[in-house]
């Protein structure tokens, strides 16, 4: 099964994609994870991408399209994939359609996780990260000692793109450039809306119900 997981920043796409990929034995492709790895490693791609990410702006299409083209053709995508964080604009959706058409891997369903902006701002601005890879949330999953990682004892930090003013900008960019994809995929009858305001488990169950019905 070939899936696109869609929704605003902080909607829980990454968390759901990882669990769904394991549950259905398909590959999870996260452009966000790939970009952040490049930023962390200081690659040319990472340096270029960081300029946009820190402003809450979308990384240019020419950077992302090449990543997806290479990734979707790797052997682990033979039996299916879940795209998380791509596409985000109509031009990206059109480019993706062309890429998938050429490799014979069309999208089966697009899942749109919906969460109100007020809740998204609370989710994202409360997130804290550690250099070891652990993440926390000041409200939902705080560390045992404020500002210190439970795993390695490192100092926690807030990503520039998680600061409230940048989060608000990211949501404005989303509203202007990404929400039109709802109509785009709805018009070709592969979009399903998911209520993302519940627990991780309840959202997961909703999605599984949808995917299981598509497999019948």
ABEGO torsion letter per residue (X at the ends): XBBBBBEBBGAGAAAAAAAAAAAAGBBBBBAAAAAAAAAAAGBAAAAAAAAAAAAGBBBBAAAAAAAAAAAAABAAAAAEBBBBGOBABAAAAAAAAAAAAAAGBBBABBBBBBBBAAAAAAAAAABBBBAAGBBBBAAABBBABBGBBAAAGBBBBBBAAABAAAAAAAAAAAAAAAAAAAAAAAAAGABBBBBAABBAAAAAAAAAAAAAAAAX
